[in-house]
Structures are given as structure tokens and as C-alpha cells.
């Protein structure tokens, strides 16, 4: 309340005390604040990618839309605080925000390569084996990107969604065995299909990404689809049954 009501801020950046930040963290936040102000379908901007392990992310400039709230260094606009402050929980507010009763179908912006790094190996949900397996390998961006000088209009849903659907539909269907036994898929775009969350969990574990979901949204999922880089190529993990909104997206040849 103090930041918004007494200091008159339009946005606030929330950063946990066990996080390192990239050199372009504030550059990234400054550039994406424009999107957050204009696009009311955006709930927040995060500097974190749950699937941003060193082998799964390599494009420092690429930003994404996602239905999953990443947290771990994020920016919230005043309109969201005004909406939720009276019922804000004292703890576990990250999963609380991931519940669609609060999210209400809204989206988030996140980078392909994280602008924060969690060094808290002990305590909480990020501790122990989970940290060693999924969080410790997260790559912290080491290349300054002048985002404020770049055109980020591709991230508006009217531009991003058609490109996203086109890329997913153009990818070649393969099975997990093919992916795991091919030393390099450089330049290829493949998709792995799954019928339910148990099948997604199997794929995620094999690919070494976090195998869970929150309120039926997989980490970094958008329209149920998760994208990672893998062995030089791009993999899409795609549900066999996509949401009804998928078919309403007009296709395009642009890359998301």
C-alpha cells in the first residue's frame, strides 16, 4: 500500500532476498513496463524462466508470453494490487496468484534466459534435490540487451498468438525416444504430444524440466503448450486436446 498509495508508484518490482540479478535486469523491467501499462491482459512481468536451464535456453533477446506466473523477480502494476490487496495472503502468494480465481485468464511476460538467479539452496519449496536438479542449472543472462531500444510489439497477444500457433503447428511430430536418442537436432523444430498430465510429467522428467502444473497450467505454458530448446533445436510439448481458443487464433508466418 505504501509504495502505491503514499509514494504514488504505478508499478512495483518484487525481488526475493536470495536472488542475483543480470546486468540488464532493470533495462528489461523498464522496457516491458510499457507493455504492462498498455496491455490489460498482462497481470505481471517476470524476470524468471522455470525452463531456463542452460541447455534449454539460448536466445538472450527472446521474450515470451505465458499463462504461468513465474515469480522470482517480478513487476506488478497498481491495478493488480488494487484488485487483490484486500485478500492478499501472508505466505505462498506465488501459487495463490497462479490460481485462475485470481489470474482470470491473464498472462505474463518472461524472458527465455532468466534475468534473476535463485541461490537459495536450502529451505522452502526451492530447497534440496529440487534446487539441485531444476534451479541450480538455470542460466543467468550475461549479455546486456538494450530492450528499451527494441520493438517489443511482437509480445502483444494480437501479434504473438498467431505466430505462436503457426510455429507449433509447423513443428514435426516425433516421439520421446527419437528426441532422446538423437545427439543433435540443430535447426529442427519438433513437437511431442501428450494426452494428460501424467504423460506430460513423463516428458518433462525425461527432458529435465520441472514436471508439475498449477491450476492445470504447466510451467511456462501458453495455451497449454510448453517450448524449450534442446540439443540445438526447439521442442514444443503439446497437449493432444488444445483449448477451444486455439482455433480462434489467426495463423501467420512470423516467428513468436
Secondary structure, DSSP 8 states (H G I E B T S, - for coil): -IIIIIS--SEEEE--TTEEE-TTHHHHHHHHHHHHHH-TTEEEEES--TT-BTTT---SS-EEEESS---SSEEEEHHHHHHHGGG--SS-HHHHHHSHHHHTT-EEEEESSBSEEE---SSSTT-HHHIIIIITTB-B--S---GGGS--GGGSHHHHHHHHHHHHHHSEE--HHHHHH-S--TT-EEEEEESSHHHHHHHHHHHTS---EETTEETT-BTTBEEEEETTEEEEEEESS--GGGGGS---SS--
